[in-house]
């Protein structure tokens, strides 16, 4: 009789990237989140992005990553909220640049090179 133990071995699955979040900064958590997202580990990616947001609430990339992880998990309403937050933060970050550009205060611009955004 054949021993089924030899034939019941499971096929190894790819493992998700492992790091200790308590020892990571927001950028490292963001990178880990993207690695997990690309690997299909959506709940783990979401956790990484949320940890990055906890450390740096104004981190646009973390909000975008959170939204993408939620979308992949088919949590569309929550994803839309996260996307809206990312857009809100991005708009707030660009507002001073637009103002400075309109005044010609950014390097490489002059009054004749003003750009209306």
C-alpha positions in Angstrom: 0.0 0.0 0.0 1.3 3.5 -0.9 1.8 5.9 2.0 -0.4 8.9 1.3 1.9 11.0 3.5 4.4 11.4 0.7 1.8 12.5 -1.8 0.0 15.0 0.4 2.7 17.5 0.7 1.4 20.9 -0.2 2.9 23.1 -2.9 4.8 25.9 -1.3 3.0 29.3 -1.7 4.9 32.5 -2.0 5.3 34.2 1.3 4.5 37.8 2.0 7.4 40.2 2.9 7.9 40.2 6.7 9.3 43.1 8.7 8.5 44.3 12.2 6.3 47.4 11.8 7.4 48.8 15.2 10.9 49.2 13.8 9.9 50.8 10.6 9.3 54.4 9.5 6.5 55.5 7.3 8.5 55.2 4.1 9.5 51.6 4.9 5.9 50.8 5.7 4.8 52.4 2.4 7.4 50.3 0.5 6.3 47.1 2.3 2.7 48.0 1.5 3.5 48.3 -2.2 5.4 45.0 -2.1 2.5 43.3 -0.4 0.0 44.8 -2.8 2.0 43.6 -5.9 2.2 40.2 -4.3 -1.5 40.0 -3.9 -1.5 40.2 -0.1 -4.2 42.8 0.1 -5.1 42.7 3.8 -1.5 42.8 4.8 -0.9 45.7 2.3 -3.8 47.6 3.8 -2.3 47.1 7.3 1.1 48.5 6.1 -0.6 51.5 4.5 -2.7 52.2 7.6 0.4 52.0 9.8 2.2 54.4 7.5 -0.8 56.8 7.7 -0.7 56.5 11.5 2.9 57.7 11.5 2.4 60.4 8.7 -1.3 61.2 8.2 -0.4 63.6 5.3 1.3 60.9 3.3 -0.5 61.0 -0.1 1.1 57.8 -1.3 -0.1 55.9 1.7 -3.7 57.0 1.2 -3.5 56.0 -2.4 -2.1 52.6 -1.5 -4.8 52.1 1.1 -7.4 53.0 -1.5 -5.9 50.5 -4.0 -5.7 47.7 -1.4 -9.4 48.3 -0.4 -10.4 48.3 -4.1 -8.6 45.0 -4.7 -10.5 43.7 -1.7 -13.8 44.9 -3.3 -14.4 47.4 -0.4 -15.3 50.1 -2.9 -17.0 52.6 -0.6 -14.0 52.6 1.8 -11.7 52.8 -1.2 -13.5 55.9 -2.5 -13.1 57.6 0.9 -9.3 56.9 0.9 -9.0 58.1 -2.7 -10.8 61.3 -1.8 -8.5 61.8 1.1 -5.5 61.4 -1.2 -6.9 63.9 -3.6 -7.6 66.3 -0.8 -4.0 66.1 0.5 -2.5 66.3 -3.0 -4.6 69.4 -3.7 -3.4 71.0 -0.4 0.2 70.2 -1.2 -0.1 71.8 -4.7 -1.9 74.9 -3.7 1.2 76.8 -2.4 3.2 75.8 -5.5 0.4 77.1 -7.8 0.4 80.4 -5.9 4.2 80.7 -6.0 4.2 79.8 -9.7 1.6 82.4 -10.5 3.8 85.0 -8.8 6.9 83.8 -10.6 8.5 82.9 -7.3 9.6 79.4 -8.2 13.1 78.9 -9.7 13.2 79.1 -13.4 10.1 81.3 -13.8 9.8 84.9 -14.5 6.8 87.2 -15.0 6.8 86.3 -18.7 6.8 82.6 -17.9 3.9 82.5 -15.5 1.7 79.5 -15.8 -1.9 79.5 -14.9 -2.9 76.1 -13.4 
